[in-house]
Amino acid sequence: MKLQLDINRYRIQEKALKKRSHITLLIFFVTFLIMNPIFFYGDAIAVVGKYGKLVTALIGIMVLQKSPMQIKYFAVRHIWLILFWVLCVFFMFLRIIEYGIDFELIQNNILFMVFIYFLYLLSTTFAIRHRVPNYYFFKYLVLSININFFFWLIIAFVFGISLWTEGPRTGLKLFFESYVILGIVSSTAAIANFSLMKYKTIKSGKMNFLMFVLYSFFVIMANSRNAQLILGVFLLLNLWPYLKKIAINYIYVFVVGIAVLLVFFFSGDMLLNENVKDFTTGRSTIWFYIYEHYLKHSILLGEGIFGLNNTILIANTDDSNYYFSKIDTLYFHSSFIEAMTAAGLIGLLFFIVFIIKCLREKKRDNVVIIIISMLVGGLFESFLVQPTMFTAFLFWYLIIGRKRSLIRT
C-alpha cells in the first residue's frame, strides 16, 4: 500500500513538472540571453551564455515537440517566413561554393530557424496551459530579468567593474559589453514590466511600475538611440491607441510610400551627405557601400544571413568610419537591409509579407504595440535577423505565437 502511494505521488510530481517545463525553459533561456553579452575578467560568462541558450533551445524543442503535426502547422501558417529562410540557406550554399566553408555563416543561417521554432513551441505551450498566456509569460519573463539583472549588478559592484563605456562613444553599460547592450536589455525589460503592470491592479502593480521607471532610466543613461526609439514608440502607442490602429490598417500605404520615395529620391550622393551621416551616426556610409555592391551585382541575389557583411567590411577597412576601423564584426544596422542582402529582393518581400500578415492577425491583441515598436527599431538595427538578441527574442516570441482560441489540444 505504501509503495503504491509513493508511485502515485511520483506520478503526480512528474506530471506537475511537465506542466511547468515551459516556465523552466523560459527562465533558463532568458538567463543565458543576459549572460551572453557579459564580458568582464575574460569571456567565460559569455561563452556559457552563448552555448547555454542553444542547449536550452534544443532541449526545449525535444520537450515541447509533441507531434509532427506541429511542424506541419508551423510551416503552413508561416509559409512566407519559411520561403524567406529557404532563400537564405540557398544563397548561403552558393556563397560557400564560391568562397569556401564558413562555419559561422552556416551557424547564422541554420540556427535562425532553430531558435524561431523553439520560440514558436514555447509560445504555443503557454497558450495551451494558461487561460491568460501573455500574463503568465510576462510574469515569468519579468521575474527572470529582474533576478538576473540585480544578481549581475551586485557582482559588478563587488568586483569593481567599470560601469561606463570607454572611448569616443560613452554611455552607461553596467556589467554588459557596451552601452548598446544595456540599452537593448533595459528597453525590453521596461516594456515587459509595463506590459505585466497592465494585467494588475494599481496596488499589486506598484513594483512593476518602479522597475519600469528604473529600466527607463537605464535606457536614457545608456545613450543608445535605438533603445530610446523603441521605448518611445511603445509609450506613444500606449498613450494614443488610435495610432496603433492607423499603423496596422495603413501599413501597406506606409511600405509602398517608402518604396516610391526610394525609387525617386534615393542615390549614393544622398547617403554620403554630411547631414545624413550625422543623423544616422555613420550608418549611411555602410548603406552606401551596400548600394555600390548592388550596382555591380543583381539585387535579386542574396548572400545568406550576414554573408555579405564580411565582404563589405574587408573591402573598406581603410575607411576611417567607426564601423570599419574600430570593430571586427560589421552589421548593416537595418534588419530590412540585412534581410535583403541575405535573401535578395524577393526574399525581402517574403519577409515583409510575413510581418504584415502577422500584424493583421494580431491587430486586436495588445502585444501588437510591442511588435510595432520593435519593427520601428529594426529599421536602424539588425536584431530582427538575430532571434537570440534580447529585443529580438521578445519580438519573435510575440509575432510567431498563436492565439489560444486557434489552438486545438
C-alpha positions in Angstrom: 0.0 0.0 0.0 2.8 2.4 0.9 4.7 1.5 -2.3 1.6 2.3 -4.4 1.2 5.7 -2.6 4.8 6.5 -3.3 4.3 5.6 -7.0 1.2 7.8 -7.2 3.0 10.7 -5.6 5.9 10.3 -8.0 3.5 10.3 -11.0 1.7 13.5 -9.7 5.1 15.2 -9.2 6.2 14.1 -12.7 3.0 15.4 -14.2 3.4 18.7 -12.4 7.0 19.0 -13.6 6.0 18.5 -17.2 3.3 21.2 -16.8 6.0 23.7 -15.7 8.6 22.7 -18.3 7.8 25.7 -20.5 8.3 28.0 -17.5 11.7 26.4 -16.6 12.8 26.7 -20.3 11.8 30.4 -20.4 13.7 31.2 -17.2 16.9 29.4 -18.4 16.7 30.9 -21.9 16.4 34.4 -20.5 19.2 33.8 -18.1 21.6 32.7 -20.9 20.5 35.6 -23.1 21.5 38.0 -20.4 24.8 36.2 -19.8 25.8 36.1 -23.5 26.9 39.8 -23.7 28.6 39.9 -20.3 32.3 40.4 -20.6 34.5 41.0 -17.6 37.5 39.1 -16.4 37.5 37.1 -19.7 34.7 35.7 -21.8 33.8 32.7 -19.7 30.3 34.1 -18.8 29.6 35.0 -22.4 30.6 31.5 -23.6 28.3 29.9 -21.1 25.5 32.2 -22.2 26.2 31.5 -25.9 26.1 27.7 -25.7 23.5 27.7 -22.8 20.8 29.4 -25.0 21.5 26.9 -27.8 21.3 23.9 -25.5 18.1 25.3 -23.9 16.5 25.7 -27.3 17.4 22.2 -28.4 16.1 20.7 -25.2 13.0 22.8 -25.5 12.3 21.5 -29.0 12.7 17.9 -27.7 10.5 18.5 -24.7 7.7 20.7 -26.2 7.5 18.9 -29.6 4.6 16.5 -29.1 3.6 15.7 -32.7 4.9 16.0 -36.3 1.8 18.0 -37.0 3.3 20.9 -35.0 6.0 21.2 -37.7 3.4 21.0 -40.5 1.2 23.6 -38.9 4.1 25.9 -38.3 5.3 25.6 -41.9 1.8 26.2 -43.4 0.9 29.1 -41.1 4.3 30.8 -41.6 4.9 29.9 -45.2 6.3 33.3 -46.1 8.9 33.1 -43.3 9.8 29.6 -44.4 10.3 30.8 -48.0 12.5 33.7 -46.8 14.6 31.3 -44.8 14.9 28.8 -47.7 16.3 31.5 -49.9 18.7 32.5 -47.2 20.0 28.9 -46.9 20.1 28.6 -50.7 22.2 31.7 -51.2 24.4 30.6 -48.2 25.3 27.4 -50.1 26.1 29.4 -53.3 28.4 31.6 -51.2 30.1 28.6 -49.7 30.7 27.1 -53.2 32.3 30.4 -54.3 34.3 31.3 -51.2 34.7 28.0 -49.3 33.3 26.7 -46.0 32.3 29.3 -43.4 31.0 27.7 -40.2 29.9 31.0 -38.7 27.8 31.7 -41.8 26.2 28.2 -41.6 25.5 28.7 -37.9 23.8 32.1 -38.5 21.5 30.7 -41.2 20.6 27.3 -39.7 20.2 28.5 -36.1 18.0 31.4 -37.2 15.1 28.9 -37.8 16.0 26.6 -34.9 15.6 29.4 -32.4 12.4 30.7 -34.0 10.8 27.3 -34.0 11.7 26.9 -30.3 10.0 30.2 -29.5 7.0 29.1 -31.5 6.7 25.9 -29.4 7.2 27.9 -26.2 4.5 30.4 -27.1 2.2 27.6 -28.2 2.7 25.8 -24.9 2.0 28.9 -22.8 -1.2 29.4 -24.9 -2.3 25.8 -24.2 -1.5 25.6 -20.5 -2.7 29.1 -19.3 -6.1 30.8 -19.7 -4.3 34.2 -20.0 -1.0 33.1 -21.6 0.5 36.6 -22.1 0.1 37.4 -18.3 2.0 34.3 -17.3 4.6 34.8 -20.0 5.3 38.3 -18.9 5.1 37.3 -15.2 8.0 34.8 -15.5 9.9 36.9 -18.1 9.9 39.8 -15.7 10.9 37.6 -12.8 13.8 36.2 -14.8 15.0 39.6 -16.0 14.8 41.3 -12.6 16.6 38.5 -10.7 19.4 38.2 -13.3 19.8 41.9 -13.6 20.3 42.6 -9.9 22.4 39.5 -9.4 24.9 40.6 -12.1 24.7 44.2 -10.9 25.8 43.1 -7.4 28.6 41.1 -8.9 29.8 44.1 -10.9 29.9 46.3 -7.8 31.7 43.6 -5.7 34.4 43.2 -8.4 34.7 46.9 -9.1 33.7 46.7 -12.8 33.8 49.9 -14.8 30.1 50.9 -15.3 30.7 53.2 -18.3 31.8 52.6 -21.8 35.3 54.0 -22.6 36.2 55.6 -25.9 34.6 58.2 -28.2 31.1 56.9 -27.6 30.2 56.9 -24.0 27.2 55.7 -22.1 26.3 53.6 -19.1 26.9 49.9 -19.7 26.9 48.4 -16.1 28.1 44.8 -16.4 27.5 44.4 -20.2 30.0 44.6 -23.0 28.7 48.0 -24.2 26.2 50.7 -23.6 24.2 49.5 -26.7 23.6 46.1 -25.0 22.4 47.8 -21.8 20.0 49.9 -23.8 18.6 46.8 -25.6 18.1 44.8 -22.4 16.8 47.7 -20.4 14.2 48.8 -23.1 13.0 45.2 -23.3 12.8 44.9 -19.5 10.9 48.2 -19.3 8.4 47.1 -21.9 8.0 43.7 -20.1 7.4 45.3 -16.7 4.9 47.9 -18.2 3.0 45.1 -20.0 2.7 43.0 -16.9 1.6 46.0 -14.9 -1.5 46.3 -17.2 -2.7 42.9 -16.0 -2.6 44.0 -12.4 -4.4 46.4 -10.0 -2.7 49.7 -9.1 -1.7 48.3 -5.7 -0.2 45.0 -7.0 1.4 46.7 -10.0 3.5 49.2 -8.0 6.7 47.1 -8.1 6.4 46.6 -11.8 5.9 50.4 -12.3 9.0 51.1 -10.2 11.0 48.6 -12.2 9.7 50.2 -15.4 10.9 53.6 -14.3 14.3 52.2 -13.3 14.8 50.4 -16.6 13.7 53.5 -18.5 16.3 55.5 -16.6 18.9 52.9 -17.7 17.8 53.4 -21.3 18.3 57.1 -21.1 21.7 56.8 -19.3 22.9 54.1 -21.8 22.7 56.7 -24.5 21.5 54.1 -27.1 19.3 55.9 -29.5 17.7 52.8 -30.9 16.7 51.6 -27.4 15.3 55.0 -26.7 13.4 54.9 -30.1 11.8 51.5 -29.3 10.7 52.5 -25.8 9.5 55.9 -27.1 7.3 54.4 -29.8 6.0 51.8 -27.3 4.9 54.5 -24.9 3.5 56.7 -27.6 1.3 53.8 -28.9 0.1 53.1 -25.4 -0.8 56.8 -24.7 -2.6 57.2 -28.1 -4.0 53.8 -29.1 -5.6 55.3 -32.2 -2.0 55.5 -33.6 -1.8 51.7 -33.3 -5.0 51.3 -35.4 -3.6 53.7 -38.1 -0.2 51.8 -38.1 -1.8 48.4 -38.7 -4.6 49.5 -41.1 -2.3 51.6 -43.3 0.9 49.6 -43.2 0.5 48.8 -46.9 0.4 52.5 -47.7 3.5 53.1 -45.5 5.5 50.3 -47.2 4.5 51.4 -50.7 5.2 55.1 -49.8 8.8 54.2 -48.6 9.4 52.2 -51.8 8.2 55.1 -54.0 10.4 57.6 -52.1 13.4 55.3 -52.5 12.8 54.9 -56.3 12.6 58.6 -57.0 14.9 60.2 -54.4 17.5 57.5 -53.4 21.0 57.9 -54.5 24.6 57.3 -53.4 25.2 61.0 -53.1 22.3 61.3 -50.6 23.9 58.6 -48.4 27.3 60.5 -48.4 25.6 63.8 -47.4 27.2 65.0 -44.2 23.8 65.8 -42.6 22.6 62.3 -43.3 25.9 60.9 -41.9 25.5 62.8 -38.7 21.8 61.9 -38.4 22.5 58.2 -38.9 25.7 58.3 -36.8 27.7 56.9 -39.7 25.3 54.2 -40.7 24.7 55.8 -44.1 28.3 55.1 -45.0 27.6 51.4 -44.6 24.5 51.7 -46.7 26.5 53.5 -49.4 28.9 50.6 -49.7 25.9 48.2 -50.0 24.4 50.4 -52.6 27.8 50.3 -54.5 27.8 46.5 -54.2 24.4 46.2 -55.9 25.4 48.5 -58.7 27.7 45.6 -59.7 25.6 42.7 -58.7 21.9 41.6 -59.1 19.6 42.8 -56.3 17.7 39.6 -56.7 20.7 37.6 -55.3 21.5 37.3 -51.6 24.5 36.0 -49.6 22.8 34.3 -46.7 22.3 35.9 -43.2 25.4 38.0 -42.5 27.1 36.7 -45.6 27.7 40.0 -47.4 28.8 41.8 -44.1 32.3 40.4 -44.0 32.8 41.2 -47.7 31.8 44.8 -47.2 34.0 45.1 -44.1 37.1 43.7 -45.7 36.7 45.8 -48.9 36.6 49.0 -46.9 39.0 48.6 -44.0 40.8 51.8 -44.9 37.6 53.9 -44.2 38.0 56.0 -41.1 34.3 55.5 -40.2 33.9 54.0 -36.7 32.1 50.9 -38.1 35.0 50.0 -40.3 38.0 51.0 -38.3 37.0 50.1 -34.7 35.0 46.9 -34.8 35.7 43.3 -36.0 32.1 42.4 -36.9 30.1 44.6 -39.2 26.3 44.8 -39.0 24.3 46.7 -41.6 22.2 48.5 -38.9 18.9 47.8 -40.6 17.1 44.5 -40.2 15.4 45.0 -43.6 18.7 45.6 -45.4 20.0 42.5 -43.6 17.0 40.6 -44.9 17.5 41.8 -48.5 21.3 41.1 -48.5 20.5 37.6 -47.1 17.8 36.5 -49.4 17.7 39.0 -52.2 14.8 41.4 -53.1 12.3 38.5 -53.4 13.3 37.2 -50.0 12.8 40.7 -48.5 9.3 40.8 -50.0 8.6 37.4 -48.4 9.8 38.7 -45.1 7.7 41.9 -45.3 4.6 39.9 -46.3 5.1 37.6 -43.3 5.3 40.6 -40.9 2.2 42.3 -42.4 0.2 39.1 -42.3 1.1 38.6 -38.6 0.3 42.2 -37.7 -3.2 41.9 -39.3 -3.8 38.7 -37.4 -2.8 40.4 -34.1 -4.4 43.8 -34.6 -6.8 43.3 -31.7 -4.1 42.0 -29.4 -2.3 44.3 -27.0 1.1 42.8 -27.9 0.9 44.3 -31.4 2.1 47.6 -29.8 5.3 45.8 -28.7 5.8 44.3 -32.2 5.3 47.6 -34.0 7.8 49.3 -31.6 10.4 46.7 -32.3 9.8 46.9 -36.1 10.5 50.6 -36.0 13.7 49.9 -34.0 14.5 47.3 -36.6 14.7 49.9 -39.3 18.0 51.1 -37.8 19.4 47.9 -36.2 19.9 44.3 -37.3 18.3 42.5 -34.4 15.3 41.1 -36.3 17.5 38.5 -38.0 19.2 37.7 -34.7 16.5 35.9 -32.7 18.8 35.4 -29.7 19.3 39.1 -29.2 17.2 40.2 -26.2 14.9 42.5 -28.1 14.5 40.1 -31.0 13.7 37.2 -28.6 10.6 39.1 -27.4 9.7 40.2 -30.9 9.8 36.7 -32.3 8.0 35.1 -29.4 5.1 37.5 -29.7 4.8 37.7 -33.5 5.2 33.9 -34.1 2.8 32.9 -31.3 -0.7 31.6 -31.8 -3.9 32.7 -30.2 -5.3 30.4 -27.5 -8.6 30.2 -29.4 -6.9 28.8 -32.5 -5.1 26.0 -30.8 -6.6 22.5 -30.7 -5.3 20.4 -27.9 
